[in-house]
Amino acid sequence: MITGSKNQRTTTLGIINLLFFGGGGIVYFILNKKSISNRLRNITLLIGCLIFIISSYYLLPFHHLFDNNRKYHPTIGWIIGIIGMLFFGYGFIISIIKLVKDDKT
């Protein structure tokens, strides 16, 4: 989908899907390992939150990625996108705070 498409919209959606599912899977795998240090867990959480913030941003309807092919109402895209950015943005801030606290101790 990413390499074979000449359409920019399809390539962008492919990259977002790869980022969302691939990045999310890697973050989930690292966070579930018991032998990982707290610092690496916090960095992984930071990267995971950033991935989901970017994915939530691209759910907002003004990107026109889904023009003439909308399977959802634009209001639902706004609601899910903003809630996702707020939720994972909060996690991003918390992971930065935890990372800074771990560096001080």
Secondary structure, 3 states (H helix, E strand, C coil): CCCCCCCHHHHHHHHHHHHHHHHHHHHHHHHHCCCCCHHHHHHHHHHHHHHHHHHHHCCCHHHCCCCCCCCCCHHHHHHHHHHHHHHHHHHHHHHHHHHHHHHHC
